[in-house]
Amino acid sequence: MTSRRLVLIRHSKAVAGEMDHGRPLSDRGLSDAAAAARWLAAAAVIPDRVVVSTSTRTRQTWDVISGELGVTPELVADHRIYVNTVGGLLAIVHETPDEVGTLALIGHNPSMGEFARGLDDGEGDEAASHAVARAFQTSGIACFDVPVPWSELAIGGARLTTFAVPRG
């Protein structure tokens, strides 16, 4: 079976504010999202499908990344990512069509960090595993090899291959 790749991206830095759902990226966030795109391009990580939270900052993060990469994969906005639970993220992965080779989820902490730590089978990149355990910072990118169909992915069932926190 062909391995699939799951890419977890935490949105870039947003402005402070009381209206959480509508908070846009800060200037630093815009710069960091562009750096994330450059990192993805250098690592040859180009998603076939991207699922983003319905928040402004996650959609803006993807807009900057996709603009820099010059790609337009299938884009889905899913409120379950904004709800911010590991169960919601896993459900989205399970619903991914089989033909998708590389899936990217763009969301929020704490669920992105919890999901990344939970998925890690402990057999991948040790430095990446330690970095994810410390903090899943804004613009953080965790890449996993998934050896099973999307619908069968379970906690502890993916290999963490790399983790980066690009800065612009």
KEKENU-873116 format. One record per residue: residue number from 0; residue in three letters; x, y, z of N, C-alpha, C in turn. Coordinates in steps of 0.1 Angstrom, whole numbers. Layout:
! KEKENU-873116
{NUM "ALA" {X Y Z} {X Y Z} {X Y Z}}
...
This chain:
! KEKENU-873116
{0 "MET" {8 -12 0} {0 0 0} {9 12 0}}
{1 "THR" {5 22 -8} {12 35 -8} {10 43 5}}
{2 "SER" {21 48 10} {20 56 22} {13 70 19}}
{3 "ARG" {5 74 28} {-1 87 27} {7 97 36}}
{4 "ARG" {5 110 34} {12 120 42} {2 129 48}}
{5 "LEU" {3 131 61} {-6 140 69} {3 151 73}}
{6 "VAL" {-2 164 71} {6 176 74} {-3 184 84}}
{7 "LEU" {1 186 96} {-6 194 105} {1 208 106}}
{8 "ILE" {-7 218 104} {-1 232 104} {-9 240 114}}
{9 "ARG" {-2 246 124} {-9 255 132} {-9 269 125}}
{10 "HIS" {-20 276 126} {-21 289 120} {-10 298 124}}
{11 "SER" {-7 308 116} {4 318 119} {-2 328 130}}
{12 "LYS" {7 336 135} {4 345 146} {-7 355 142}}
{13 "ALA" {-17 356 150} {-28 365 148} {-27 377 157}}
{14 "VAL" {-35 388 153} {-35 400 162} {-43 396 174}}
{15 "ALA" {-41 403 185} {-48 401 197} {-62 407 196}}
{16 "GLY" {-72 402 203} {-85 407 202} {-95 399 209}}
{17 "GLU" {-107 405 211} {-117 398 218} {-126 389 209}}
{18 "MET" {-127 392 196} {-135 384 187} {-126 373 181}}
{19 "ASP" {-126 362 187} {-116 352 184} {-118 347 170}}
{20 "HIS" {-129 343 165} {-132 337 152} {-127 346 141}}
{21 "GLY" {-129 359 142} {-125 368 132} {-112 375 132}}
{22 "ARG" {-103 370 142} {-90 377 143} {-82 374 130}}
{23 "PRO" {-76 384 124} {-67 382 113} {-53 380 117}}
{24 "LEU" {-45 376 107} {-30 375 110} {-24 389 113}}
{25 "SER" {-14 388 121} {-6 400 124} {4 402 112}}
{26 "ASP" {12 412 112} {23 414 102} {33 402 104}}
{27 "ARG" {36 399 116} {45 388 118} {39 375 113}}
{28 "GLY" {26 373 115} {19 361 110} {19 360 95}}
{29 "LEU" {18 371 88} {18 371 74} {32 367 69}}
{30 "SER" {42 372 76} {56 369 72} {59 354 75}}
{31 "ASP" {54 350 87} {57 336 90} {50 326 81}}
{32 "ALA" {38 329 77} {30 321 67} {38 320 54}}
{33 "ALA" {44 331 50} {52 330 38} {64 321 40}}
{34 "ALA" {70 322 52} {81 313 55} {77 299 55}}
{35 "ALA" {65 296 60} {60 282 60} {58 277 46}}
{36 "ALA" {54 285 37} {53 281 23} {66 278 17}}
{37 "ARG" {76 286 20} {90 283 15} {95 270 21}}
{38 "TRP" {92 267 33} {96 255 39} {89 243 33}}
{39 "LEU" {76 244 31} {69 233 24} {74 231 10}}
{40 "ALA" {77 242 3} {82 240 -11} {96 233 -10}}
{41 "ALA" {105 237 -1} {118 231 0} {117 217 3}}
{42 "ALA" {108 213 12} {106 199 16} {97 191 6}}
{43 "ALA" {93 197 -5} {85 191 -15} {72 185 -8}}
{44 "VAL" {66 193 1} {53 189 7} {42 197 1}}
{45 "ILE" {35 192 -9} {24 199 -15} {12 191 -13}}
{46 "PRO" {2 196 -6} {-10 189 -3} {-19 187 -15}}
{47 "ASP" {-27 176 -16} {-37 174 -25} {-50 180 -20}}
{48 "ARG" {-52 180 -7} {-64 185 -1} {-60 192 12}}
{49 "VAL" {-66 204 14} {-64 212 26} {-77 214 33}}
{50 "VAL" {-77 211 46} {-89 214 54} {-85 224 64}}
{51 "VAL" {-92 235 64} {-89 246 73} {-101 249 83}}
{52 "SER" {-97 254 94} {-107 259 104} {-115 270 97}}
{53 "THR" {-127 273 102} {-135 284 96} {-130 298 101}}
{54 "SER" {-120 299 110} {-115 311 115} {-108 319 104}}
{55 "THR" {-108 332 106} {-101 341 96} {-86 338 96}}
{56 "ARG" {-79 336 107} {-65 334 108} {-60 321 101}}
{57 "THR" {-68 311 102} {-64 298 95} {-66 300 80}}
{58 "ARG" {-77 306 76} {-79 308 61} {-69 317 55}}
{59 "GLN" {-65 328 63} {-54 337 58} {-41 329 57}}
{60 "THR" {-38 321 67} {-26 313 67} {-25 305 54}}
{61 "TRP" {-36 298 51} {-36 290 38} {-35 299 26}}
{62 "ASP" {-42 310 26} {-41 319 14} {-27 324 12}}
{63 "VAL" {-20 327 22} {-6 331 20} {3 319 15}}
{64 "ILE" {1 308 22} {9 296 18} {6 292 3}}
{65 "SER" {-7 291 0} {-10 287 -14} {-6 297 -24}}
{66 "GLY" {-6 310 -21} {-2 320 -30} {13 319 -33}}
{67 "GLU" {21 317 -22} {35 315 -23} {39 302 -31}}
{68 "LEU" {32 291 -28} {34 279 -35} {29 278 -49}}
{69 "GLY" {19 287 -52} {13 287 -65} {5 274 -68}}
{70 "VAL" {-1 269 -58} {-9 257 -59} {-24 260 -55}}
{71 "THR" {-33 252 -60} {-47 253 -56} {-53 239 -54}}
{72 "PRO" {-49 232 -44} {-55 219 -41} {-69 221 -36}}
{73 "GLU" {-76 210 -35} {-90 210 -30} {-89 217 -16}}
{74 "LEU" {-98 227 -14} {-98 234 -1} {-112 232 5}}
{75 "VAL" {-112 228 18} {-124 226 26} {-123 234 39}}
{76 "ALA" {-133 242 42} {-134 248 55} {-143 240 64}}
{77 "ASP" {-138 236 76} {-146 227 84} {-146 233 99}}
{78 "HIS" {-158 236 104} {-159 242 117} {-154 233 128}}
{79 "ARG" {-153 220 125} {-148 211 136} {-134 214 140}}
{80 "ILE" {-126 219 130} {-113 223 134} {-113 235 144}}
{81 "TYR" {-122 244 142} {-123 255 151} {-127 251 165}}
{82 "VAL" {-136 241 165} {-141 235 178} {-129 230 186}}
{83 "ASN" {-118 226 180} {-105 224 186} {-105 211 195}}
{84 "THR" {-109 200 189} {-108 187 196} {-100 177 188}}
{85 "VAL" {-93 168 194} {-86 157 187} {-96 148 180}}
{86 "GLY" {-107 146 186} {-117 137 180} {-123 143 167}}
{87 "GLY" {-124 156 167} {-129 163 155} {-119 162 144}}
{88 "LEU" {-106 164 147} {-95 163 137} {-94 149 132}}
{89 "LEU" {-95 139 140} {-94 125 136} {-106 121 127}}
{90 "ALA" {-118 127 130} {-130 124 122} {-128 130 108}}
{91 "ILE" {-122 142 107} {-120 148 94} {-110 139 86}}
{92 "VAL" {-100 134 92} {-90 125 85} {-97 113 80}}
{93 "HIS" {-106 107 89} {-113 95 85} {-122 97 73}}
{94 "GLU" {-127 109 71} {-136 112 60} {-129 115 47}}
{95 "THR" {-116 116 47} {-108 119 36} {-109 109 25}}
{96 "PRO" {-111 113 13} {-112 103 2} {-99 96 0}}
{97 "ASP" {-100 83 -4} {-88 74 -6} {-78 80 -16}}
{98 "GLU" {-83 87 -26} {-73 92 -36} {-64 103 -32}}
{99 "VAL" {-67 109 -20} {-59 120 -15} {-46 114 -10}}
{100 "GLY" {-35 118 -15} {-21 113 -11} {-16 121 1}}
{101 "THR" {-17 135 0} {-12 143 10} {-23 152 15}}
{102 "LEU" {-26 151 28} {-37 159 34} {-31 169 44}}
{103 "ALA" {-35 181 43} {-31 191 53} {-43 196 61}}
{104 "LEU" {-41 197 74} {-51 203 83} {-45 216 89}}
{105 "ILE" {-52 227 88} {-47 240 94} {-56 244 105}}
{106 "GLY" {-51 244 117} {-59 246 129} {-53 253 140}}
{107 "HIS" {-57 250 152} {-54 257 164} {-48 248 175}}
{108 "ASN" {-42 254 185} {-38 247 197} {-50 249 207}}
{109 "PRO" {-52 240 216} {-43 229 219} {-45 216 210}}
{110 "SER" {-55 215 202} {-58 203 195} {-47 199 185}}
{111 "MET" {-41 208 178} {-30 205 169} {-19 198 176}}
{112 "GLY" {-14 204 187} {-3 198 194} {-7 184 200}}
{113 "GLU" {-19 183 206} {-24 171 212} {-25 160 201}}
{114 "PHE" {-30 164 190} {-32 154 179} {-18 149 174}}
{115 "ALA" {-9 158 172} {5 155 167} {11 145 177}}
{116 "ARG" {11 149 190} {17 140 200} {10 126 200}}
{117 "GLY" {-3 126 199} {-10 114 199} {-8 105 187}}
{118 "LEU" {-7 111 176} {-5 103 163} {9 96 163}}
{119 "ASP" {19 102 169} {33 98 168} {34 84 173}}
{120 "ASP" {39 75 164} {41 61 168} {55 59 175}}
{121 "GLY" {63 69 177} {75 68 184} {87 62 176}}
{122 "GLU" {84 59 163} {94 53 155} {100 63 144}}
{123 "GLY" {96 75 145} {100 85 135} {112 93 140}}
{124 "ASP" {113 105 135} {124 114 138} {123 118 153}}
{125 "GLU" {134 114 161} {134 117 175} {134 132 178}}
{126 "ALA" {142 139 171} {142 154 174} {129 160 171}}
{127 "ALA" {122 156 161} {109 162 158} {99 158 169}}
{128 "SER" {100 146 174} {91 142 184} {93 150 197}}
{129 "HIS" {106 152 200} {109 161 212} {104 175 210}}
{130 "ALA" {105 180 198} {101 194 195} {86 195 196}}
{131 "VAL" {79 185 191} {64 186 192} {60 185 206}}
{132 "ALA" {67 177 214} {63 175 228} {65 188 236}}
{133 "ARG" {75 196 232} {78 208 239} {67 219 236}}
{134 "ALA" {64 221 223} {54 232 220} {51 231 205}}
{135 "PHE" {38 232 202} {34 233 187} {31 248 185}}
{136 "GLN" {41 255 182} {40 270 181} {33 274 168}}
{137 "THR" {29 287 168} {23 292 156} {32 290 144}}
{138 "SER" {26 287 133} {33 283 120} {40 270 121}}
{139 "GLY" {38 262 132} {44 249 133} {38 240 122}}
{140 "ILE" {47 231 117} {43 221 107} {49 208 111}}
{141 "ALA" {39 198 113} {43 184 116} {39 176 104}}
{142 "CYS" {48 167 99} {46 158 88} {46 144 93}}
{143 "PHE" {36 136 89} {35 122 93} {34 114 80}}
{144 "ASP" {40 102 81} {37 91 71} {26 83 77}}
{145 "VAL" {16 80 69} {4 73 73} {3 60 65}}
{146 "PRO" {6 48 71} {7 36 63} {-6 29 61}}
{147 "VAL" {-18 35 65} {-31 28 63} {-40 38 56}}
{148 "PRO" {-51 33 51} {-61 42 45} {-65 52 56}}
{149 "TRP" {-69 64 51} {-73 75 60} {-84 70 70}}
{150 "SER" {-93 63 65} {-104 58 74} {-100 49 85}}
{151 "GLU" {-88 44 85} {-83 35 95} {-72 41 104}}
{152 "LEU" {-69 53 102} {-58 59 110} {-63 60 125}}
{153 "ALA" {-54 55 134} {-57 56 148} {-46 63 155}}
{154 "ILE" {-50 67 167} {-40 74 176} {-28 64 177}}
{155 "GLY" {-16 69 176} {-4 61 176} {-1 54 163}}
{156 "GLY" {-8 57 153} {-7 50 140} {0 57 129}}
{157 "ALA" {8 68 132} {15 75 121} {29 78 125}}
{158 "ARG" {38 79 116} {52 81 119} {55 96 116}}
{159 "LEU" {59 103 127} {64 117 126} {77 117 119}}
{160 "THR" {77 124 107} {90 124 99} {97 137 101}}
{161 "THR" {90 148 104} {96 161 106} {87 171 113}}
{162 "PHE" {93 181 119} {86 192 126} {94 204 124}}
{163 "ALA" {88 215 119} {95 227 117} {86 239 122}}
{164 "VAL" {92 250 126} {85 262 129} {92 273 121}}
{165 "PRO" {87 275 108} {93 285 100} {90 299 105}}
{166 "ARG" {100 308 104} {98 322 107} {103 331 96}}
{167 "GLY" {95 341 94} {98 350 82} {106 362 86}}
